[in-house]
Amino acid sequence: MAKQFNKIEIFHLKLAMEHYLKAEIAEARQRIKDDEWNTEEGVAVSAALDDLRLLYEKVRREFKSPYPSQKEKVYSGERLGPREKLPEVEVMVNGKPLKHRVRHSPTGFEWGYGGSGPADLALSILWDFLGREPKPIEYMRFKEQFVAGWSDRWSITGKEIENWLDFEFARTREGAGA
């Protein structure tokens, strides 16, 4: 039975194919100097380059980011009161309140340390971004690498989250293959 790929895997396959096609086009250009394009080999390489360019454009068109509309999102937070008491915080996604997915902290979101409020914030941001419940390893790493270091006012874009997910996914795959 053929392997079924998820959206992230397809996106990474697309990136790998784009990289390969770009390298092939560059290598073909280096092999044929300007004055050799009219030779038989030059015409063959030129036709092959045209085929590669068409394939490259098809790959770019057909395989979009697994998070197409999510890249435009902006998540932001602001602490409205002192941290010593139960702090009043505001967390928004594109100007609207972010839904609190309660798992660790029934009292709400927090950030700037590694506790239960930051865990729920990481969970809620990734849940909103991915459109699914994130795995504990996903949101706990996000908490450690981002949420725990945020100060009283912060923001993060969907593009930043996408880049981080891509990096984490690549690291996980490389570690599994070693």
C-alpha positions as CSV (number, residue, x, y, z in Angstrom):
1,M,0.0,0.0,0.0
2,A,1.3,3.5,-0.9
3,K,2.3,5.8,2.0
4,Q,-0.2,8.5,2.7
5,F,1.5,11.9,3.3
6,N,0.1,14.5,5.6
7,K,0.1,18.2,4.7
8,I,3.4,19.0,6.5
9,E,5.2,16.1,4.7
10,I,3.8,17.2,1.3
11,F,5.0,20.7,2.0
12,H,8.5,19.5,2.8
13,L,8.6,17.3,-0.3
14,K,7.6,20.4,-2.3
15,L,10.5,22.4,-0.8
16,A,12.9,19.5,-1.5
17,M,11.7,19.3,-5.1
18,E,12.0,23.0,-5.6
19,H,15.6,23.0,-4.2
20,Y,16.5,20.1,-6.5
21,L,14.9,21.7,-9.6
22,K,16.7,25.0,-8.9
23,A,20.0,23.2,-8.6
24,E,19.5,21.3,-11.8
25,I,18.6,24.5,-13.7
26,A,21.7,26.2,-12.3
27,E,24.0,23.2,-13.2
28,A,22.7,23.1,-16.8
29,R,23.3,26.8,-17.2
30,Q,26.9,26.4,-16.0
31,R,27.5,23.5,-18.4
32,I,26.5,25.4,-21.5
33,K,28.2,28.7,-22.1
34,D,26.5,31.5,-24.0
35,D,28.2,30.7,-27.3
36,E,27.2,27.0,-27.1
37,W,23.4,27.4,-26.9
38,N,23.1,26.9,-30.7
39,T,24.9,23.6,-30.7
40,E,23.0,20.3,-30.7
41,E,23.8,19.8,-27.0
42,G,22.8,23.4,-26.2
43,V,19.4,22.9,-27.9
44,A,18.8,19.7,-25.9
45,V,19.8,21.3,-22.7
46,S,17.6,24.3,-23.4
47,A,14.6,22.0,-24.0
48,A,15.4,20.2,-20.8
49,L,15.6,23.5,-18.9
50,D,12.2,24.5,-20.3
51,D,10.8,21.2,-19.0
52,L,12.4,21.7,-15.6
53,R,11.0,25.2,-15.4
54,L,7.5,24.0,-16.3
55,L,7.8,21.3,-13.6
56,Y,9.1,23.8,-11.1
57,E,6.2,26.1,-11.7
58,K,3.7,23.3,-11.5
59,V,5.2,22.2,-8.1
60,R,5.0,25.8,-6.8
61,R,1.4,26.2,-7.9
62,E,0.0,22.8,-6.8
63,F,1.7,22.4,-3.4
64,K,0.9,25.4,-1.2
65,S,1.8,25.9,2.4
66,P,-0.2,23.6,4.8
67,Y,-1.2,26.8,6.6
68,P,-2.2,29.1,3.8
69,S,-4.5,31.6,5.6
70,Q,-2.8,31.1,8.9
71,K,0.4,33.0,7.9
72,E,-1.5,36.2,8.0
73,K,-2.5,35.8,11.6
74,V,-0.9,37.9,14.3
75,Y,-1.1,36.7,17.9
76,S,-0.5,39.3,20.6
77,G,-0.7,39.7,24.3
78,E,-0.5,42.4,26.9
79,R,-0.4,42.2,30.7
80,L,-2.9,44.7,32.0
81,G,-2.2,44.4,35.7
82,P,0.6,43.5,38.1
83,R,1.9,40.0,38.1
84,E,1.9,39.7,41.9
85,K,-1.9,39.3,41.9
86,L,-3.9,37.1,39.6
87,P,-2.9,39.1,36.5
88,E,-5.3,40.5,34.1
89,V,-4.1,39.7,30.6
90,E,-5.4,40.2,27.1
91,V,-4.5,37.8,24.3
92,M,-5.7,38.5,20.8
93,V,-5.5,36.9,17.4
94,N,-6.0,39.5,14.6
95,G,-7.7,41.8,17.1
96,K,-10.1,39.2,18.5
97,P,-9.8,37.3,21.8
98,L,-8.0,34.0,21.5
99,K,-10.1,31.1,22.7
100,H,-8.7,29.6,25.9
101,R,-8.2,25.9,25.6
102,V,-8.2,24.8,29.2
103,R,-5.8,22.0,30.0
104,H,-3.4,23.2,32.7
105,S,-4.6,26.5,34.0
106,P,-8.3,27.2,34.8
107,T,-7.4,30.7,35.8
108,G,-6.3,31.7,32.3
109,F,-3.3,32.6,30.2
110,E,0.1,33.8,31.4
111,W,3.6,34.1,29.9
112,G,7.2,34.9,30.9
113,Y,7.9,31.7,32.8
114,G,7.3,27.9,32.4
115,G,4.1,27.3,34.3
116,S,0.5,26.2,33.7
117,G,-0.8,29.5,32.3
118,P,2.0,29.6,29.7
119,A,1.3,26.0,28.8
120,D,-2.4,26.8,28.1
121,L,-1.3,29.9,26.1
122,A,1.0,27.8,23.9
123,L,-1.7,25.1,23.5
124,S,-4.3,27.7,22.5
125,I,-2.1,29.5,20.0
126,L,-1.0,26.3,18.3
127,W,-4.6,24.9,18.4
128,D,-5.8,28.1,16.7
129,F,-3.0,28.1,14.1
130,L,-3.1,24.4,13.2
131,G,-6.8,24.0,13.3
132,R,-6.4,20.9,15.4
133,E,-5.3,20.0,18.9
134,P,-1.5,20.1,19.1
135,K,0.4,17.2,20.5
136,P,1.8,17.8,24.0
137,I,5.4,17.8,22.7
138,E,4.4,20.5,20.1
139,Y,2.9,23.0,22.5
140,M,5.4,22.3,25.4
141,R,8.3,23.0,23.0
142,F,6.5,26.2,21.8
143,K,6.0,27.2,25.5
144,E,9.7,26.6,26.2
145,Q,11.1,28.3,23.1
146,F,8.7,31.3,23.0
147,V,6.0,31.8,25.6
148,A,8.3,31.4,28.6
149,G,10.5,34.3,27.4
150,W,7.8,36.8,26.5
151,S,7.6,40.1,28.5
152,D,4.6,42.2,29.4
153,R,3.7,42.9,25.8
154,W,4.4,40.5,22.9
155,S,3.4,39.4,19.4
156,I,4.1,36.6,17.1
157,T,3.0,36.2,13.5
158,G,1.6,33.1,11.8
159,K,4.6,33.1,9.5
160,E,7.0,32.9,12.5
161,I,5.0,30.0,13.8
162,E,5.0,28.3,10.4
163,N,8.8,28.7,10.2
164,W,9.2,27.3,13.7
165,L,7.0,24.3,13.0
166,D,9.0,23.7,9.8
167,F,12.2,23.8,11.7
168,E,11.0,21.5,14.5
169,F,9.5,19.1,12.0
170,A,12.8,18.9,10.0
171,R,14.8,18.4,13.3
172,T,12.5,15.6,14.4
173,R,12.8,13.9,11.0
174,E,16.6,14.2,11.0
175,G,16.7,12.8,14.5
176,A,14.5,9.9,13.5
177,G,16.6,9.0,10.5
178,A,19.9,9.0,12.4
